């Protein structure tokens, strides 16, 4: 049985427990930053079409290790990490595909550039795979890497033939090892990929 001082101690403990139950621990929200590559074709959009054909640009496929929204860094041999706090605003496959369609429309290589939702029967089909879209910090200086492969198919009476295959890898040194500088370097790298792809497509159409 508790007497005197014992009751006082018990009452104090109960009060502390009740007070603790009312306290809400507030944590500062994690600061995340979101980026978009916003790859745009340099110069003004062309208006004279290289071909009267219609091009279907399929959604680009992307390697699983760089398919998420998080920025990805290669830190060593077989060592990769994803940045939880710095992310693309939309997933890379959708972002790169939309920018590429807009680029090819501005390049006026084809009279029409459509996506798979179109009911138009395309004359050509462009498929692509992204195997690299990351920062490589395992090399000095660190660099942004854009590595893509493309396949242009001619679609004639339901039969498809390969017109062009092209693998393009571009690297751009980072001005500083920060997420913002990495995104800027990736934008330049993808721009250089699209410039080379446009030239290759223009050459393939000229040979037809």
C-alpha positions as MATLAB code, in Angstrom:
seq = 'XXXXXXXXXXXXXXXXXXXXXXXXXXXXXXXXXXXXXXXXXXXXXXXXXXXXXXXXXXXXXXXXXXXXXXXXXXXXXXXXXXXXXXXXXXXXXXXXXXXXXXXXXXXXXXXXXXXXXXXXXXXXXXXXXXXXXXXXXXXXXXXXXXXXXXXXXXXXXXXXXXXXXXXXXXXXXXXXXXXXXXXXXXXXXXXXXXXXXXXXXXXXXXXX';
ca = [
       0.000    0.000    0.000;
       1.268    3.427   -0.943;
       1.338    6.258    1.553;
       2.314    9.912    1.354;
       5.378   10.285   -0.828;
       4.586    7.108   -2.800;
       1.223    8.500   -3.884;
       2.858   11.727   -4.966;
       5.360    9.883   -7.146;
       2.611    7.738   -8.718;
       0.492   10.825   -9.439;
       3.471   12.528  -11.076;
       4.148    9.518  -13.281;
       0.514    9.361  -14.380;
       0.509   13.068  -15.198;
       3.636   12.686  -17.314;
       2.122    9.755  -19.208;
      -1.056   11.706  -19.923;
       0.944   14.720  -21.042;
       3.082   12.567  -23.300;
      -0.049   11.166  -24.923;
      -1.108   14.676  -25.923;
       2.208   15.730  -27.431;
       2.486   15.500  -31.225;
       5.976   15.206  -32.566;
       6.195   17.415  -35.620;
       8.922   16.615  -38.113;
      10.089   18.950  -40.827;
       8.801   17.651  -44.166;
      11.422   16.243  -46.481;
      12.444   18.738  -49.154;
      12.126   17.161  -52.597;
      13.049   18.909  -55.804;
      11.529   18.141  -59.174;
      13.097   18.645  -62.589;
      12.107   18.455  -66.247;
      14.592   17.968  -69.061;
      12.612   20.187  -71.491;
      14.679   19.162  -74.512;
      13.938   21.529  -77.395;
      15.152   21.582  -80.974;
      17.452   24.587  -81.522;
      16.435   27.125  -84.122;
      13.042   27.788  -85.667;
      10.632   25.031  -86.660;
      10.931   24.065  -90.346;
       7.892   24.261  -92.606;
       9.035   22.445  -95.751;
       8.594   18.723  -95.249;
      11.367   16.355  -96.279;
       8.739   13.649  -96.842;
       4.939   13.691  -97.235;
       4.782   10.524  -95.134;
       3.346   10.018  -91.651;
       5.625    8.893  -88.843;
       4.398    7.027  -85.764;
       6.682    7.545  -82.749;
       6.129    4.796  -80.238;
       6.657    5.344  -76.526;
      10.350    4.913  -75.761;
      11.312    1.863  -73.747;
      13.747    2.443  -70.899;
      16.101    0.278  -68.861;
      14.689   -0.536  -65.396;
      17.607    1.014  -63.519;
      16.817    4.474  -64.929;
      13.065    4.067  -65.448;
      11.995    5.720  -62.176;
      11.570    9.408  -61.472;
      14.566    9.571  -59.113;
      17.841   10.874  -60.499;
      20.251    7.976  -60.840;
      23.993    8.000  -60.174;
      26.645    5.454  -61.066;
      29.145    5.563  -58.213;
      31.497    2.701  -59.096;
      31.832   -0.632  -60.866;
      28.357   -2.200  -60.631;
      27.448    0.391  -57.982;
      24.346    2.541  -58.522;
      22.183    4.730  -56.335;
      18.880    6.580  -56.750;
      18.370   10.055  -55.301;
      15.199   10.066  -53.171;
      15.185   13.850  -52.825;
      15.768   14.878  -56.454;
      13.341   13.593  -59.048;
      12.072   14.142  -62.559;
       8.636   15.760  -62.633;
       7.320   12.907  -64.809;
       8.764    9.487  -65.516;
      11.633    9.626  -68.051;
       9.984    7.446  -70.722;
       7.007    9.795  -71.081;
       9.140   12.930  -70.832;
      11.657   11.826  -73.466;
       8.971   10.510  -75.834;
       6.947   13.714  -75.807;
      10.028   15.872  -76.321;
      11.148   13.653  -79.216;
       7.758   13.862  -80.968;
       7.789   17.645  -80.675;
      11.385   17.736  -81.936;
      10.552   15.659  -85.031;
       7.485   17.799  -85.793;
       9.663   20.922  -85.657;
      12.262   19.216  -87.877;
       9.632   18.726  -90.624;
      11.088   15.399  -91.641;
       7.567   14.023  -92.068;
       4.286   15.699  -92.938;
       2.724   14.195  -89.826;
       4.155   12.875  -86.566;
       1.614   10.913  -84.536;
       1.408    8.802  -81.397;
      -0.096    5.292  -81.029;
      -3.547    6.718  -80.215;
      -3.880    8.043  -83.776;
      -6.139    6.204  -86.209;
      -3.943    7.229  -89.140;
      -2.059    4.389  -90.794;
       1.611    5.430  -90.570;
       4.100    5.103  -93.397;
       7.006    4.832  -90.938;
       7.371    3.722  -87.330;
      10.114    4.902  -84.996;
      10.955    2.788  -81.957;
      13.542    3.604  -79.325;
      15.199    2.247  -76.228;
      16.918    4.261  -73.499;
      19.680    2.247  -71.851;
      21.343    5.152  -70.041;
      20.088    8.398  -68.512;
      22.186    9.048  -65.437;
      25.093   10.773  -63.804;
      28.369    8.871  -63.895;
      30.330    9.796  -60.784;
      32.667    6.827  -61.131;
      34.701    8.780  -63.687;
      36.630   12.024  -63.269;
      35.293   14.511  -64.054;
      31.758   13.339  -63.428;
      29.512   13.343  -66.479;
      25.931   13.004  -67.643;
      25.192   10.011  -69.856;
      22.409    9.622  -72.437;
      22.550    6.290  -74.257;
      19.778    5.391  -76.737;
      19.063    3.030  -79.595;
      16.581    3.695  -82.415;
      14.887    1.636  -85.122;
      13.026    3.139  -88.087;
      10.606    0.809  -89.855;
       8.794    1.320  -93.161;
       5.177    0.215  -92.928;
       3.905   -0.862  -96.338;
       0.660   -2.823  -96.755;
       1.048   -4.304  -93.311;
       4.615   -5.417  -93.980;
       7.443   -3.767  -92.099;
      11.043   -3.464  -93.201;
      14.000   -1.932  -91.372;
      15.118    1.379  -92.842;
      17.551    2.552  -90.169;
      19.148    1.377  -86.944;
      21.231    3.746  -84.869;
      22.858    3.586  -81.428;
      23.753    6.981  -79.991;
      25.634    7.640  -76.774;
      26.453   11.161  -75.598;
      28.314   12.287  -72.487;
      28.568   15.807  -71.097;
      30.911   16.805  -68.230;
      29.214   18.258  -65.168;
      29.953   21.862  -64.264;
      29.451   20.845  -60.618;
      28.398   17.679  -58.824;
      24.880   18.849  -58.004;
      21.456   17.551  -59.110;
      20.648   20.804  -60.931;
      23.906   20.673  -62.909;
      23.313   17.007  -63.692;
      19.869   17.757  -65.131;
      21.326   20.578  -67.222;
      24.043   18.259  -68.556;
      21.488   15.515  -69.259;
      19.419   18.037  -71.231;
      22.471   18.818  -73.357;
      23.284   15.128  -73.809;
      19.747   14.272  -74.952;
      19.765   17.306  -77.246;
      22.917   15.965  -78.894;
      21.278   12.532  -79.238;
      18.272   14.071  -80.988;
      20.481   16.160  -83.291;
      22.304   13.034  -84.457;
      19.035   11.091  -84.790;
      17.489   13.867  -86.897;
      20.495   13.869  -89.230;
      20.341   10.084  -89.551;
      16.606   10.132  -90.343;
      17.066   12.910  -92.885;
      19.804   10.908  -94.579;
      17.662    7.751  -94.620;
      14.753    9.617  -96.227;
      17.055   11.155  -98.829;
      18.139    7.672  -99.912;
      14.559    6.551 -100.457;
];
